[in-house]
Amino acid sequence: MKAFDITDKEFKKFQSFIFDQAGISMADSKKQLVNNRLTKRLRHYGFSRFNDYFDLVHKPEYSTEKQLLIDLLTTNETYFFREPKHFEYLEDDILRSFRGSRFRCWSAACSNGAEPYSLAMVLDNKLGSGRWEMLATDISSRMLQTAQLATYSLQEADKIPRDLLLKYCLKGVRSQKGVMLIDKKLLSQIKFKHMNLNGNMPDVDKFDLIMLRNVMIYFDHDTKVKLIDQLITRLYPGGYLIIGHSETLNTVTKKLVMVKPSVYRLEK
């Protein structure tokens, strides 16, 4: 089978593409990753050069392939209850002091659904059904489709606290043996939506909590500033923005107060 080697010039085109489309600054070290991820698409179309595929996705009639390219170039590493201290803070501090009628949450880069379902388990367990709602968005249509299926391998259940696992997850049988199913009552309170955070955001009302974790590590400073300014307008006064533990807003905005590392609040 023919091997493909992306040239430096071709790779720079894809670097510019994903920055323009998603605000992601792709490091030069990702060259081989891009080569590997796109090889199957070149074979699919019978191309011998990455330039041919790049030209194809820019044709209006190949908008679906363009979205697939975005899916392939975005990183989707996630798992249930990733960075568990955030979920502990949500339960012990944010929800304990919540006095509203309904808690509104936005999982702003939901990937395959592990984050929004983790949030949903905590929200439902603490507040009860009907007292919360969630918007879950992602730039990858492929990941959104996976999230909406609400089915995962049993191995992915390892990080879920046992009491929540027993309450909100079902073990598949017969044709679904080896599969974990998320309780449909959680799914009914989550709205999944395709969204590019680097574009103009649609009107999504305001939220008590926005989670945008481990996304801005791929953005340059100007992109971060623009994004955070937009997110702030979607927070209720007193609302929270939670980012990844390896991220900071120190030089990005002064409009949010750091409650603890990676947890910020919009003052009332």
C-alpha positions as CSV (number, residue, x, y, z in Angstrom):
1,M,0.0,0.0,0.0
2,K,1.3,3.4,-1.0
3,A,2.8,5.6,1.8
4,F,2.0,9.3,1.8
5,D,4.4,12.1,3.0
6,I,3.0,15.5,3.6
7,T,5.5,18.3,2.6
8,D,6.2,21.3,4.8
9,K,4.4,23.6,2.4
10,E,1.3,21.3,2.4
11,F,1.4,21.1,6.2
12,K,1.4,24.9,6.5
13,K,-1.7,25.0,4.4
14,F,-3.5,22.8,6.9
15,Q,-2.1,24.8,9.8
16,S,-3.6,27.9,8.3
17,F,-6.8,26.2,7.6
18,I,-7.5,25.0,11.2
19,F,-6.4,28.3,12.6
20,D,-8.9,30.2,10.3
21,Q,-11.7,27.7,11.0
22,A,-11.3,26.9,14.7
23,G,-8.7,29.3,16.1
24,I,-6.3,26.4,16.8
25,S,-2.6,27.1,16.5
26,M,-1.3,23.7,15.4
27,A,2.3,23.1,16.4
28,D,4.9,22.0,13.8
29,S,5.3,18.8,15.8
30,K,1.8,17.8,14.6
31,K,3.0,17.3,11.1
32,Q,3.1,13.5,11.3
33,L,-0.2,13.4,13.1
34,V,-1.8,15.3,10.2
35,N,-0.2,13.0,7.7
36,N,-1.5,9.9,9.4
37,R,-5.1,11.3,10.0
38,L,-5.6,12.4,6.4
39,T,-4.0,9.5,4.5
40,K,-7.2,7.6,4.5
41,R,-9.0,10.5,2.9
42,L,-6.4,10.7,0.1
43,R,-6.8,7.0,-0.6
44,H,-10.6,7.5,-0.6
45,Y,-10.4,10.0,-3.4
46,G,-7.5,8.4,-5.2
47,F,-5.2,11.4,-4.6
48,S,-1.4,11.2,-4.5
49,R,-0.8,14.7,-3.0
50,F,-2.2,16.4,0.1
51,N,-2.6,19.6,-2.0
52,D,-5.2,17.8,-4.1
53,Y,-7.3,17.0,-1.0
54,F,-6.8,20.6,0.3
55,D,-8.2,22.0,-2.9
56,L,-11.1,19.6,-2.9
57,V,-12.4,20.6,0.6
58,H,-12.5,24.2,-0.5
59,K,-15.0,23.5,-3.3
60,P,-18.6,24.5,-2.3
61,E,-20.0,21.1,-3.2
62,Y,-17.7,19.4,-0.7
63,S,-18.8,21.2,2.4
64,T,-19.4,17.9,4.2
65,E,-15.8,16.8,3.5
66,K,-14.6,20.2,4.8
67,Q,-16.4,19.5,8.1
68,L,-14.9,16.0,8.2
69,L,-11.4,17.6,7.8
70,I,-12.1,19.9,10.8
71,D,-13.2,16.8,12.7
72,L,-9.9,15.0,11.9
73,L,-7.7,18.0,12.8
74,T,-9.3,18.7,16.2
75,T,-8.2,16.8,19.3
76,N,-10.9,15.0,21.2
77,E,-9.1,13.6,24.3
78,T,-11.7,13.2,27.1
79,Y,-13.1,10.8,29.6
80,F,-15.7,10.8,32.4
81,F,-15.0,13.0,35.4
82,R,-11.8,14.3,33.9
83,E,-10.1,16.7,36.4
84,P,-12.4,15.5,39.2
85,K,-11.7,18.5,41.5
86,H,-13.9,20.5,39.2
87,F,-16.9,18.2,39.8
88,E,-16.2,18.2,43.5
89,Y,-16.2,22.1,43.5
90,L,-19.5,22.1,41.5
91,E,-21.2,19.8,44.0
92,D,-19.8,21.1,47.3
93,D,-19.6,24.9,46.5
94,I,-21.5,26.0,43.5
95,L,-24.6,23.9,43.8
96,R,-24.8,24.1,47.5
97,S,-25.2,27.8,47.4
98,F,-27.5,27.8,44.3
99,R,-30.9,29.4,45.1
100,G,-32.4,29.7,41.6
101,S,-35.3,27.7,40.2
102,R,-33.2,26.0,37.4
103,F,-29.4,25.7,37.0
104,R,-28.2,26.4,33.4
105,C,-24.9,24.9,32.4
106,W,-22.9,25.0,29.1
107,S,-20.4,22.3,28.2
108,A,-18.7,24.4,25.6
109,A,-16.4,21.7,24.0
110,C,-18.3,18.5,24.8
111,S,-16.3,16.1,22.6
112,N,-17.8,12.6,22.8
113,G,-20.2,13.5,25.6
114,A,-18.2,12.3,28.6
115,E,-18.0,15.8,30.1
116,P,-21.7,16.8,29.8
117,Y,-22.9,13.4,31.1
118,S,-20.5,13.7,34.0
119,L,-21.9,17.2,34.7
120,A,-25.5,15.9,34.3
121,M,-25.0,13.1,36.9
122,V,-23.7,15.6,39.5
123,L,-26.5,18.2,38.7
124,D,-29.3,15.6,38.7
125,N,-28.0,13.9,41.8
126,K,-27.7,17.2,43.7
127,L,-30.7,19.3,42.4
128,G,-33.1,16.6,41.1
129,S,-34.6,16.1,37.8
130,G,-36.2,19.2,36.2
131,R,-34.1,21.7,38.1
132,W,-31.3,21.9,35.6
133,E,-30.7,22.1,31.9
134,M,-27.6,21.9,29.7
135,L,-26.3,23.0,26.4
136,A,-23.5,20.9,25.0
137,T,-21.6,22.1,21.9
138,D,-18.6,21.0,19.9
139,I,-17.0,21.9,16.6
140,S,-16.9,18.2,15.6
141,S,-20.1,16.8,14.1
142,R,-18.6,13.4,14.5
143,M,-18.1,13.8,18.2
144,L,-21.6,15.2,18.6
145,Q,-23.1,12.2,16.9
146,T,-21.2,9.9,19.4
147,A,-22.4,12.0,22.3
148,Q,-26.0,11.8,21.3
149,L,-25.8,8.0,21.1
150,A,-25.1,8.0,24.9
151,T,-23.4,4.6,24.7
152,Y,-19.9,3.9,25.8
153,S,-17.6,0.9,26.4
154,L,-17.7,-0.5,29.9
155,Q,-14.0,0.3,30.3
156,E,-15.0,4.0,30.2
157,A,-17.0,3.6,33.4
158,D,-13.9,3.2,35.6
159,K,-13.7,7.0,36.4
160,I,-17.4,7.4,37.3
161,P,-18.1,7.5,41.1
162,R,-19.8,4.2,42.0
163,D,-23.0,5.8,43.4
164,L,-23.5,7.8,40.3
165,L,-22.6,4.8,38.1
166,L,-25.3,2.7,39.7
167,K,-27.9,5.5,39.5
168,Y,-27.4,6.8,36.0
169,C,-25.7,4.1,33.9
170,L,-27.1,0.8,32.6
171,K,-25.1,-2.2,31.6
172,G,-25.9,-3.4,28.1
173,V,-27.1,-7.0,27.5
174,R,-27.4,-9.3,24.5
175,S,-26.5,-7.3,21.4
176,Q,-25.2,-4.5,23.6
177,K,-23.0,-6.6,25.8
178,G,-19.9,-4.8,26.9
179,V,-21.6,-1.4,26.5
180,M,-22.6,1.2,29.1
181,L,-25.8,3.2,28.4
182,I,-26.5,6.6,29.9
183,D,-29.9,7.0,31.5
184,K,-32.3,8.6,29.0
185,K,-33.6,11.0,31.6
186,L,-30.2,12.8,31.6
187,L,-30.2,12.9,27.8
188,S,-33.6,14.5,27.8
189,Q,-32.3,17.6,29.6
190,I,-29.3,18.2,27.4
191,K,-29.4,20.0,24.1
192,F,-26.5,19.1,21.8
193,K,-25.6,21.7,19.2
194,H,-22.8,22.1,16.6
195,M,-20.9,25.3,17.3
196,N,-17.5,26.8,16.3
197,L,-16.3,28.9,19.3
198,N,-14.0,30.8,16.9
199,G,-17.0,32.2,15.0
200,N,-19.8,34.5,15.9
201,M,-21.8,32.7,18.6
202,P,-25.5,32.4,18.2
203,D,-27.8,33.7,21.0
204,V,-27.7,31.0,23.6
205,D,-29.0,33.0,26.5
206,K,-27.1,33.1,29.9
207,F,-25.7,30.4,32.1
208,D,-24.9,29.8,35.7
209,L,-21.8,27.7,34.7
210,I,-19.8,27.4,31.5
211,M,-17.1,24.7,31.3
212,L,-14.4,25.3,28.6
213,R,-11.6,23.0,29.6
214,N,-8.4,22.2,27.8
215,V,-9.4,24.0,24.7
216,M,-7.6,27.4,25.0
217,I,-4.2,25.7,25.2
218,Y,-4.5,25.5,21.4
219,F,-5.4,29.2,20.9
220,D,-3.1,32.2,20.6
221,H,-3.6,35.2,23.0
222,D,-5.8,37.3,20.7
223,T,-8.1,34.3,20.1
224,K,-8.4,33.7,23.8
225,V,-9.3,37.3,24.5
226,K,-12.0,37.4,21.9
227,L,-13.5,34.1,23.0
228,I,-13.5,34.9,26.7
229,D,-15.1,38.3,26.1
230,Q,-17.9,36.5,24.2
231,L,-18.3,33.9,27.0
232,I,-18.6,36.5,29.7
233,T,-21.7,38.0,28.0
234,R,-23.3,34.5,28.3
235,L,-22.8,34.3,32.1
236,Y,-25.3,35.4,34.7
237,P,-23.9,37.8,37.3
238,G,-22.3,35.5,39.9
239,G,-21.9,32.8,37.3
240,Y,-18.8,30.6,36.9
241,L,-16.4,29.8,34.1
242,I,-14.3,26.7,34.6
243,I,-11.2,26.1,32.4
244,G,-8.6,23.4,32.4
245,H,-6.1,23.0,35.3
246,S,-3.2,23.8,32.9
247,E,-4.8,27.0,31.7
248,T,-5.1,30.5,33.1
249,L,-6.9,33.8,32.4
250,N,-4.2,36.0,34.1
251,T,-3.4,38.0,30.9
252,V,-6.7,37.4,29.1
253,T,-9.4,39.3,31.1
254,K,-9.9,41.3,34.3
255,K,-13.7,40.9,34.2
256,L,-13.6,37.6,36.0
257,V,-12.4,36.9,39.5
258,M,-10.4,33.8,40.2
259,V,-12.1,31.8,43.0
260,K,-9.4,29.1,42.8
261,P,-7.0,28.0,40.1
262,S,-9.0,27.3,36.9
263,V,-12.3,28.5,38.5
264,Y,-13.5,32.0,37.7
265,R,-16.6,34.0,38.7
266,L,-18.4,37.0,37.2
267,E,-19.1,39.3,40.1
268,K,-22.7,40.3,40.8
